[in-house]
Amino acid sequence: MTFSSLFSRLRSCSKPICSNLRTSIFQRPHIPSSLTEPVIYSRKGQGKIPSWIASLFPFALAVSAGSLALQSQSYPSLCLNDAPPSDPKSLKTGGKGSTDYAVKGSLRKVPPELIAELKGICQDNLTMDEDERYVHGKPQNSFHKAVNIPDVVVYPRSEEEVSKIVKSCNMHKVPIVPYGGATSIEGHTLSPYGGVCIDMTLMNRVKALHVEDVDVVVEPGIGWMELNEYLESYDLFFPLDPGPGATIGGMCATRCSGSLAVRYGTMRDNVISLKVVLADGEVVKTASRARKTAAGYDLTRLMIGSEGTLGVITEITLRLQKLPQSSVVAMCNFPTIKDAADVAIATMHSGIQVSRVELLDEVQIRAINLANEKNLPEIPTLMFEFVGTEAYAREQTQIVRKIASEHNGSDFVFAEEPEEKKELWKIRKEALWACFAMKPNFEAMITDVCVPLSHLAELISRSKQELDSSPLTCTVIAHAGDGNFHVVVLFDPTKEEQRREAERLNHFMVHIALSMEGTCTGEHGVGTGKMKYLEKELGIENLRTMKRIKDALDPNNIMNPGKLIPPHVCF
């Protein structure tokens, strides 16, 4: 197949890939805000409760594994199912290690004194409107739900306001849920205990750009796409690229990555320093702006991935990259998904500095065809990006073409022109919305697992066998260059048996990944959805250490309670 014929297929429909496909999912409430001009610099110019007390509350503690009481309490063990990972089909949905679909939590009324204090801090940037509270408590793109929503939503404009809000909430022992772009999918922004939702979208400034140091200081509410639009004129970019709508603060909180992680690393590799408001309202700066340091505990990495359970991020210093001189986007088809995965592994072993390696299975390609009236071959497909000088990018493209041909690859095409490359990447970046074209009234359970690269082909092959035999429609989208793959499971939300089947498939894949020394989540995070797998993956000693840190920094357990640390963990 020539590239011109493929490009004509891609251009055959005038509709964009995500046309009319739930484009409102990532839209935030309309709140006026602005991106102010930054300053440009250069060199030249927080204990375990006694068991006799816990025994008084057997019914009060009968909440889901995704719930966490507002005060420190002892919980019954919620161990994983006893079925061995070697027989994943025997694993059950639910049982000891499961969370309920709707995450429960005790709800107590927010004191009117606190509301008055919050109004004094935020003035008009506060709402108790039910619709606004509902939007903030029921993220549309999350498989997980909560029975409660926040009691009040505040929109701080400065670090000082965040500090005052948190201090007041801590004094009244009212829970806090930080809120960014609302693109997380493991229940990170649910409010099972009500409380105060701190929406950071008004804190969206670029505070300082240091061109010669190749770093930037930003507020948490700015989106990564908006940041890159700003940086483009300086020939710089921030290399992480998760879903559209994600904000830098939320990306730090969930330790996200994206398709470029294979070359540039994850969020923990690209954040130099943070400023964080702790549970008592104190503001801590985690590090200096130096590129490396050996001074003290690495509080920056502690906060990255803490999912709002340790503090509220108010400022981020990011490592930037120069825009590449040239890039080539390539695409190739394979008879089986194992062939495609094998090529991804072989490419990484070849030493090529590939920028992206993305895998889409035949079901995902079918969704793209259906959503856009296209005619792409409905077989497993790999997409690559090579960057560098023009000669280097072309050389790497030809090396990968040869590797692909040795693993049954066909229809290898590549693009160098900007419009052609943009059209090719649109297939990958809007893949999720194309899925809904197959089942417009269904919901999606989106999950991810990650394994050492050498196990990726086996993991995907075994998972695909189970997914293909399921009555549900499932698509596979993988960051194949770093052993991470995602599954979109479409189900009818009105049919409980379909929701349970989606849970079973997720359970299956997680246990396969854990048996291969992998992880239950490569980049989505834990939230409420993946807590039940952490003891199996990390061990109880690890979780007890996490619990000690949490209790030391947040003794009143107000910071995003019910997330990340399983409720049965105690010491």
C-alpha positions in Angstrom: 0.0 0.0 0.0 1.3 3.4 -0.9 1.0 6.3 1.6 -1.0 8.3 -0.9 -3.7 5.6 -1.0 -3.8 5.4 2.8 -3.9 9.2 3.1 -6.8 9.3 0.7 -8.6 6.8 3.0 -8.0 9.0 6.0 -9.2 12.1 4.1 -12.2 10.3 2.6 -14.6 11.5 5.3 -15.0 15.2 6.0 -16.1 14.5 9.6 -13.4 14.6 12.3 -12.8 11.4 14.2 -14.5 12.5 17.4 -17.4 14.2 15.5 -20.5 14.0 17.6 -18.9 11.4 19.9 -19.3 12.7 23.4 -17.0 15.6 22.8 -18.4 17.3 26.0 -16.9 14.7 28.3 -13.7 16.7 28.9 -15.5 20.1 29.0 -15.2 21.9 32.3 -17.8 24.2 33.9 -17.6 27.6 32.2 -15.6 29.9 34.4 -13.9 33.0 33.1 -10.2 32.7 33.3 -7.1 33.9 31.5 -3.5 32.9 30.8 -1.4 35.8 31.9 2.0 36.7 30.3 4.9 35.1 32.3 8.2 36.6 33.2 10.9 35.5 30.8 14.3 35.0 32.4 17.8 34.3 30.9 21.3 34.3 32.3 22.0 37.5 30.6 19.3 39.8 31.4 0.6 12.6 59.6 -2.0 5.3 64.9 -3.9 2.3 65.1 -7.1 2.4 67.1 -7.6 -0.3 69.8 -9.5 -3.3 68.7 -12.0 -3.0 71.5 -13.1 0.3 70.1 -13.3 -1.0 66.6 -15.5 -3.8 67.8 -18.2 -1.3 68.7 -18.7 -0.3 65.1 -19.2 -3.5 63.0 -22.1 -2.0 61.1 -20.6 1.4 60.8 -17.6 -0.2 59.1 -19.6 -2.2 56.6 -18.7 0.1 53.7 -17.0 -0.8 50.5 -13.3 -1.4 50.0 -13.2 2.0 48.3 -14.5 3.8 51.4 -12.4 5.4 54.2 -13.8 6.9 57.4 -13.1 10.5 58.2 -11.4 9.5 61.5 -8.7 6.9 61.7 -10.3 3.5 62.4 -9.4 -0.2 62.3 -11.0 -2.1 59.4 -11.6 -5.8 58.7 -9.1 -7.3 56.3 -10.1 -7.0 52.7 -7.7 -9.5 51.2 -7.7 -10.5 47.6 -9.6 -13.5 46.3 -7.8 -16.7 47.1 -7.8 -18.0 43.5 -4.2 -18.2 42.2 -3.1 -16.0 39.4 -2.3 -19.1 37.3 -6.0 -19.7 36.9 -7.5 -16.2 36.3 -10.8 -17.6 34.9 -11.7 -18.8 38.4 -11.3 -15.4 39.9 -14.6 -13.8 40.9 -15.9 -10.3 40.6 -16.5 -8.9 44.1 -15.6 -10.9 47.2 -13.0 -9.8 49.7 -10.9 -7.7 47.4 -13.6 -5.8 45.6 -15.0 -2.3 45.8 -18.7 -1.7 45.2 -19.7 -0.1 42.0 -21.0 3.0 43.9 -18.4 3.9 46.5 -20.1 4.5 49.8 -19.1 6.9 52.6 -20.5 8.4 55.7 -21.8 11.9 55.2 -22.0 14.6 57.8 -23.3 18.1 57.2 -20.7 20.8 56.6 -20.8 23.3 59.5 -22.3 26.7 58.5 -19.3 28.3 60.2 -17.1 26.7 57.6 -19.3 27.9 54.7 -19.1 31.4 56.1 -15.3 31.1 56.3 -15.0 29.8 52.7 -17.2 32.7 51.4 -14.9 35.1 53.2 -11.9 33.5 51.4 -13.3 32.9 48.0 -16.0 35.6 47.7 -18.0 34.8 44.6 -15.8 31.9 43.6 -17.9 29.4 45.6 -21.0 27.5 44.7 -23.5 25.2 46.4 -25.5 24.9 43.3 -26.7 21.2 43.0 -25.9 21.0 39.3 -22.3 22.2 39.8 -21.8 19.9 42.7 -23.2 17.0 40.7 -20.8 17.6 37.8 -17.9 17.7 40.3 -19.0 14.5 42.1 -19.9 12.3 39.1 -17.1 12.3 36.5 -18.6 11.2 33.3 -15.6 9.3 32.0 -15.0 7.3 35.1 -16.3 3.8 35.5 -16.5 4.4 39.2 -19.3 6.3 41.0 -20.0 7.5 44.5 -23.3 7.8 46.4 -22.5 11.3 47.6 -21.3 14.5 45.9 -19.4 17.5 47.4 -21.4 19.9 49.6 -19.6 22.9 48.2 -17.3 23.7 45.4 -14.6 26.5 45.7 -12.5 28.0 43.0 -9.3 29.5 44.5 -7.3 32.0 42.6 -4.0 31.8 44.5 -1.9 29.7 46.7 -2.8 31.9 49.7 -6.5 31.1 49.2 -5.8 27.4 48.9 -3.9 27.5 52.2 -6.7 29.3 54.0 -9.3 26.9 52.6 -7.4 23.8 53.7 -6.6 25.3 57.1 -10.3 26.0 57.7 -11.3 22.5 56.5 -8.7 20.9 58.7 -10.0 22.8 61.8 -13.5 21.7 61.1 -12.4 18.2 60.1 -14.2 18.4 56.7 -12.8 16.3 53.8 -11.2 17.9 50.8 -11.1 16.7 47.2 -8.7 18.5 44.8 -10.1 18.8 41.3 -8.4 19.5 38.0 -9.4 18.6 34.4 -11.6 15.7 35.6 -10.1 13.4 33.1 -9.0 10.7 35.6 -10.7 7.4 35.3 -10.2 5.5 38.6 -12.4 7.6 40.8 -9.8 10.0 41.9 -12.2 13.0 42.2 -15.2 11.2 43.7 -16.5 12.7 47.0 -17.8 9.7 48.9 -17.9 11.7 52.1 -19.1 15.0 50.6 -17.1 17.9 51.9 -15.3 20.6 49.9 -14.2 20.2 46.3 -11.3 22.5 45.5 -11.5 23.2 41.7 -8.1 24.5 40.6 -9.1 25.7 37.1 -8.8 29.4 37.9 -5.1 28.9 38.9 -3.9 28.4 35.3 -1.0 30.9 34.8 2.4 30.4 33.4 4.4 32.1 36.2 7.9 32.0 34.8 9.6 30.6 31.7 13.4 30.2 31.9 14.3 29.7 28.2 18.1 29.1 28.7 17.4 26.7 31.6 14.7 24.9 29.5 12.2 24.9 32.4 8.9 26.6 33.2 7.0 27.4 36.4 3.2 27.0 36.2 0.1 26.8 38.3 -1.8 23.5 38.5 -4.9 24.4 36.5 -3.2 24.9 33.2 -3.8 22.1 30.7 -0.8 20.4 29.0 -2.2 21.3 25.6 -2.6 25.0 26.4 0.9 25.0 27.9 2.4 23.5 24.7 0.5 26.1 22.6 2.2 28.8 24.6 5.7 27.1 24.5 5.6 26.6 20.7 6.7 30.1 19.9 9.9 29.5 22.0 10.7 26.3 20.1 10.0 24.3 23.3 7.4 21.8 24.5 6.4 19.7 27.5 6.6 16.1 26.3 3.9 14.3 28.3 0.6 13.8 26.3 -2.2 12.1 28.3 -5.9 12.5 27.3 -7.1 15.9 26.1 -8.3 18.2 29.0 -5.7 16.9 31.5 -4.2 19.6 33.7 -0.6 19.8 34.9 -1.7 19.5 38.6 -3.8 16.5 38.0 -1.0 14.9 35.9 1.3 15.3 38.9 -1.2 13.9 41.3 -1.8 10.8 39.3 1.8 10.3 38.1 0.6 10.1 34.5 2.5 9.7 31.3 1.3 9.1 27.7 2.5 7.9 24.3 5.8 9.9 24.5 6.9 8.3 27.8 8.9 5.7 26.0 11.4 8.5 25.1 10.9 11.2 27.7 9.7 9.3 30.7 6.7 9.8 33.0 5.6 12.8 35.2 8.1 11.9 37.9 10.9 12.3 35.4 9.8 15.7 34.2 8.9 17.6 37.4 11.8 19.5 39.0 10.0 21.0 42.0 6.5 21.5 43.5 4.8 23.8 46.0 2.2 21.9 48.0 -0.3 23.0 50.7 -0.4 20.4 53.4 -3.4 19.4 55.5 -2.7 22.0 58.2 -2.5 24.8 55.6 1.3 25.0 55.6 3.0 25.5 52.2 6.1 23.4 51.5 8.4 23.8 48.5 9.8 20.3 47.7 13.0 21.2 46.0 15.0 24.0 44.3 15.1 24.6 40.6 18.4 22.7 40.1 18.2 19.8 37.7 19.6 17.4 40.3 20.0 17.4 44.1 21.1 15.1 46.9 19.7 17.4 49.6 17.3 15.5 51.9 14.2 13.3 51.3 12.8 13.5 47.8 9.5 15.1 48.7 8.8 16.0 45.0 8.5 12.3 44.1 6.6 11.6 47.3 3.9 14.1 46.2 3.8 13.0 42.5 1.3 10.1 42.4 -0.1 10.8 45.9 -3.5 11.6 44.3 -4.3 14.5 46.6 -4.1 12.4 49.7 -1.1 14.3 51.1 -1.6 17.8 49.9 -2.9 20.2 47.3 -0.4 21.1 44.6 -0.2 24.8 43.9 2.9 25.3 41.7 4.9 23.1 39.5 8.4 23.5 37.9 8.6 21.4 34.8 11.5 20.2 32.7 11.0 21.1 29.0 12.4 19.8 25.7 13.4 21.4 22.5 11.0 20.8 19.6 12.6 18.2 17.3 14.0 19.3 14.0 12.2 16.6 12.1 9.8 13.7 12.7 8.4 10.8 10.7 5.2 9.0 11.5 4.9 5.4 10.3 2.1 2.8 10.3 2.2 -1.0 9.7 -0.3 -3.9 9.8 0.1 -7.4 11.2 -1.9 -10.7 11.0 -1.9 -11.1 14.8 -1.6 -8.9 17.8 1.4 -11.0 19.0 3.3 -10.2 15.8 2.6 -6.5 16.4 3.8 -6.7 20.0 6.9 -8.7 18.9 7.9 -5.9 16.5 7.4 -3.3 19.3 9.8 -5.3 21.5 12.3 -5.9 18.7 12.3 -2.2 17.9 13.1 -1.3 21.5 15.9 -3.9 21.6 17.4 -2.5 18.5 18.5 0.6 20.3 16.5 3.0 18.2 15.5 6.1 20.1 11.9 5.8 19.0 9.6 8.6 20.2 6.3 6.6 20.2 5.2 3.0 19.6 1.4 2.6 19.7 -0.6 -0.6 19.1 -4.2 -0.7 18.1 -6.0 -4.0 17.8 -8.5 -4.9 15.0 -11.5 -4.0 17.1 -10.2 -0.5 17.7 -9.5 -0.1 13.9 -13.1 -1.3 13.3 -14.4 1.4 15.6 -12.3 4.1 13.8 -13.8 2.9 10.4 -17.3 3.0 11.8 -16.9 6.4 13.4 -15.6 8.0 10.2 -16.8 5.9 7.3 -13.2 4.9 6.5 -11.8 1.7 5.1 -8.6 0.9 7.0 -7.6 -2.8 7.2 -9.2 -4.2 10.3 -6.2 -6.0 11.7 -3.7 -5.2 14.5 -1.8 -2.0 13.6 1.4 -0.4 15.0 2.1 3.3 14.8 5.6 4.8 15.3 7.1 8.2 15.5 10.8 8.9 15.0 12.4 12.3 15.8 15.7 14.0 15.4 17.5 15.3 12.3 15.8 14.7 9.0 18.4 12.1 8.0 18.3 10.3 11.4 14.5 10.1 11.4 14.5 8.6 7.9 17.2 6.1 8.8 15.3 4.9 11.8 12.2 4.5 9.7 13.9 2.2 7.3 15.4 0.1 10.1 11.9 -0.4 11.6 10.5 -1.2 8.2 13.0 -4.1 7.9 12.1 -5.3 11.5 8.4 -5.3 10.6 8.9 -7.3 7.4 10.7 -10.0 9.5 7.6 -10.3 11.7 4.9 -10.6 9.0 4.3 -6.8 8.8 2.6 -5.4 5.7 1.4 -2.1 4.2 4.2 -0.2 5.9 3.6 3.5 5.2 5.1 6.7 6.6 4.5 10.4 6.5 6.7 13.5 6.8 4.4 16.4 5.9 2.7 18.1 8.9 -0.9 17.6 7.7 -0.3 14.0 6.8 1.3 13.3 10.2 -1.5 15.1 12.0 -4.1 13.0 10.1 -2.3 9.7 11.1 -2.0 10.6 14.8 -5.7 11.6 14.9 -6.4 7.9 14.6 -4.6 7.3 17.9 -5.4 10.4 19.9 -9.2 10.2 19.4 -9.4 6.4 19.6 -11.6 6.3 22.7 -14.3 8.5 21.2 -14.4 6.3 18.1 -15.2 3.3 20.4 -18.6 4.9 21.3 -19.6 4.8 17.6 -19.9 1.0 18.0 -22.1 1.3 21.2 -23.4 4.9 21.4 -25.5 4.4 24.6 -23.0 2.3 26.4 -20.5 3.2 29.1 -16.8 2.4 29.0 -14.6 0.8 31.6 -11.1 1.9 30.8 -8.3 0.1 32.5 -4.5 -0.3 32.1 -1.8 -2.6 33.2 2.0 -2.7 32.6 4.6 -5.4 32.6 8.3 -5.7 31.9 8.8 -5.3 28.1 9.8 -8.9 27.6 6.4 -10.1 28.9 4.2 -7.7 26.8 3.5 -10.0 23.9 2.4 -12.8 26.2 0.3 -10.5 28.3 -1.5 -9.0 25.3 -2.0 -12.4 23.7 -3.5 -14.0 26.8 -5.6 -10.9 27.5 -6.9 -10.8 23.9 -8.1 -14.5 24.1 -10.2 -13.6 27.2 -11.4 -10.3 25.7 -12.4 -11.9 22.4 -14.4 -14.7 24.1 -16.3 -12.2 26.2 -19.8 -11.1 25.1 -18.8 -7.5 25.6 -17.1 -5.3 23.0 -13.4 -4.7 24.0 -10.6 -2.7 22.3 -6.9 -2.7 23.0 -4.7 0.4 22.8 -1.1 0.0 23.9 1.9 2.1 24.6 3.8 -0.9 23.3 7.3 0.6 23.7 7.2 0.5 27.5 5.0 -2.5 28.3 1.8 -0.6 29.0 -1.5 -1.4 27.5 -5.1 -0.1 27.9 -8.4 -1.8 27.4 -11.7 -0.2 26.7 -14.6 -2.4 27.7 -18.1 -1.2 26.5 -21.1 -2.3 28.6 -24.8 -1.5 29.0 -25.0 0.4 32.3 -28.6 -0.8 32.8 -27.5 -4.5 32.9 -25.7 -5.5 36.1 -24.4 -8.7 34.5 -22.5 -6.7 31.9 -21.0 -4.4 34.5 -19.8 -7.5 36.4 -18.4 -9.0 33.3 -16.4 -5.8 32.7 -15.1 -6.0 36.3 -14.2 -9.7 35.7 -12.1 -8.8 32.6 -10.3 -6.1 34.5 -9.6 -8.6 37.4 -8.3 -11.1 34.9 -5.8 -8.7 33.2 -4.5 -7.3 36.5 -3.8 -10.8 37.9 -2.0 -11.8 34.7 0.1 -8.7 34.9 0.9 -9.2 38.6 2.0 -12.8 37.9 4.5 -11.3 35.4 6.0 -8.9 37.9 4.0 -6.1 36.5 1.6 -3.5 37.9 -2.1 -3.0 38.2 -1.8 0.4 36.7 0.9 1.8 34.5 -0.4 5.3 34.3 -4.0 5.7 35.3 -3.4 5.6 39.0 -5.2 3.9 41.9 -8.1 6.2 43.1 -10.8 3.9 44.4 -10.7 1.4 41.5 -7.3 -0.2 41.9 -7.0 -0.2 45.7 -8.0 -3.8 46.0 -4.9 -4.9 44.1 -2.3 -3.0 46.0 -1.6 -5.5 48.8 -1.0 -8.2 46.2 1.3 -6.0 44.2 3.2 -4.0 46.9 2.8 -6.1 50.1 1.3 -5.1 53.4 4.6 -3.7 54.7 4.7 -1.2 51.9 1.1 -0.2 52.5 1.7 0.2 56.3 4.6 2.6 55.5 2.3 4.6 53.2 -0.3 4.7 55.9 2.3 6.0 58.4 3.2 8.8 56.0 -0.5 9.6 55.4 -1.2 9.8 59.1 1.8 11.9 59.9 1.0 14.5 57.2 -2.8 14.3 57.5 -3.8 13.2 61.0 -7.5 14.2 60.5 -7.7 12.3 57.2 -9.2 15.2 55.3 -7.1 15.0 52.2 -9.1 13.1 49.5 -10.2 10.3 51.9 -11.1 6.9 50.6 -8.4 6.9 47.8 -5.1 5.2 47.2 -4.5 3.4 50.5 -6.8 0.4 51.1 -9.1 1.0 54.2 -8.0 -2.2 56.0 -4.4 -1.1 56.3 -3.4 -0.3 59.8 -0.3 -0.5 62.1 
